[in-house]
Amino acid sequence: MNLDMIAQAAGLFAVTNIDDILLLSLFFAQGAGHRGSARRITLGQYAGFAAILAVAVAAAFGATFLPETAIPYLGLLPLALGLKSAWQAWKHRGDRDENGAQETTGDSGPRTLEVAAVTFANGGDNIGVYVPVFATAGLGGMSVYAVVFLVLVAVWCLAGRFFATRPVIAEALSRWGHVLLPLVLITLGLLILIEGGAFGW
């Protein structure tokens, strides 16, 4: 493997996915105390990113599974999930303890498909960056990029979980995560829609 290409792939992943660490931290905080939530979040992140990778590779080979005009409308996914999360937070507003933290039991928490949908929607603009890089890298180069990206997804999940479990951050996310997650998802959805020109602006 070419070390320069590995470094380029790592840099490209970091630049295009830095915002995912915040989302992952919020998901891990939301899943704290829920059995199996870390596994579901990690699976969802992998599923969403694998879908981004698949679309980018297909587009690099000339296929058009996802028309460019459809990308802005991916913002509807985090917007809908943010509204759902806000509704759930409102519905369970009386279930919080005296410190404002959600009382958690069972195997609830973020669902795999929800995490995958947010990851894919948030990575819609990544596809536009990856396609020309993949197209010029060739099959061997694409394989290097794919392997590095998939390894770094695990690193991103570990980083998100790390931040979500730091005492000060964990306390803040436990107290305010039920407000932050829907707010971040709704904002993300609106930004994707507006910046992509979904409303013709």
Summary of the structure (lengths in Angstrom):
residues: 201
radius of gyration: 17.7
end to end distance: 44.4
largest distance: 57.3
contacts: 651
relative contact order: 0.23
helix: 81%
strand: 1%
